[in-house]
């Protein structure tokens, strides 16, 4: 457990950052009155997400590897971080969908239908908790590993 203490710490930090982001999206109206802007705004989460990975790997480099870390070590650390974040992701999605923004699915379905983006059947099939849970379980490890692969290049020792 001591070997992955830093990854656990940063996974928890990442989850809190994500939850704060979701609250800010909701408070900013991007889950209701500004829902048309949500697809754009939500992509800006990449910035704090990448920064969290950078700080996590720098923390691992400094405090576990004494300032010298190979690409492989950085990648493994990031992969462990990604695994832990992925394990938390269904819970985060449930909290987001049921507590932070319980009307999001209803709002996005109505927006999609009213603006002829999708039929009601397609919108209801796509915008629901079950589908979002599937998406988050698939997307989180993919995005985490891609982020890790890139960030590891910059934080490794040369």
N, C-alpha and C positions, 0 to 999 in steps of 0.2 A: 504494500500500500504506500509505503514511503517513496517508492520509485515513481509513482504517478501522482503524488501529492500536488505538484504544481499544475498538472493537467486538470485534476479535479477542481482545484481552486479557480482556474481560468474558465472551466466549463460552467461553473456556478456564476461567475462574473458575466460570461457570455449570455446565459439565460436571463439574468437580471437586466442586462442591456437590452435584450430582445423584448422583454416584458415592458420596460420603460418606453421603448420605441412604439410598441403597440398602443400603449396609453396615449402617447403623444399623437399618433395617427388618429386615434379616436377623438381626442380633444381638439385636434386641428380640423375636424369635420371630414376627414378622408374616408370615414366609414359610413357617412350619410350625406350631408349637404354638398360635399366636394368629392363624392365618390368617383366622379369622372376623372379626377386627378390621381386617384389611388394607385393605378398601375405605374405611374411615373414616380410618385413620392416613395412608394415602398421599396423601389430599387436603390434609393439612397441609403438604405440600411447596409448596403455593401461597405460603406465607409467605416462605421463603427465595428462591423464584423471583421473586416480585414485588420483594422487596428488592434482588435482584441487578439487575433492570431499573432500579429507581430509582437505585441507585448508579452503574450504567453510564451512564445519561442525565445524571446530575449531573456525572459525570466528563467526559463529552463537552462539556457546557455550560461547565464551568469551564476545562478544559484545551485545548479546541479552538476553542470559540466565545467565549472570554474573558468568560464570565459572562452572555452575552446569546444566547439560543437561542429561535427561534420554534417553534411547535407543529409546523410542517412539518419543520423540521430535526430536532427530537426524534423525530418519527415515522419519518423516514428512517433515523436512527441506530438506532432500535429495530428497524426492519424488517431492517436489515443484520445486527444482532445476532441476530435471529430466524433469518435465512437461515443464518448460520454455525452456530448451535446445531442447526438442522434438519439440516445436512450431517453434523454429529457424531452425531446421534441414533441412526442405525442401529448405529454402532460401540458406543455406550454401551449400547444394548439387548443387543447380542451379549455384551459383557463382563458385564453384569448377569445375563443368563440363563445364561451358560456358566461364569463364574468366581465371581461374588459369590454367586449363589443358584441353583446348578445343579439343585436339586430342586424349585424353585418350581412349575413347570408340573405335575409329577407330584403335588405336594401340593395344589394348587388344584383339579386335576381330581378327585382323590379326595374332597376336601372338598365340592365341588359335587355330586358323585354321591351321596355318603353322606348329605348333608343335603337331597337332592331338589331342588336348585336347578336342575339340568340333567340331561339324560340323558348317559350316558357319551359317546355320539357327538357331541352338541352341545358338551360340555365339551372333548373332544379337538380338535374343530374350532376352538374359540375360544381355548383356552389353549395356544398353541404359538408358537414363535419366529417363524415366517413371519407369522402373523396379528398378533403384537405389532409386528413390523417395519412392517407396513402401517399399523397404528394410529398408531405413533409418527411416521411420515412424514406422515400426515394431521393428527394432533392438534398436533404441535409448532408448525407455522406458524400454525395457527388460534389456539391459545392465546397464542403469542408476539405475534401482531399485535393481538389483543384487549388483552393486557396493555400493549403499547406504546401503543395508542390512548388508554388510560386514564391511564397513567403520564405520557405526554407532556403531558397537560392540566396536571398538577401541577408539572412541572419546567420548563415553558416560561417565558420571561420575559414579563412582562405589560406 
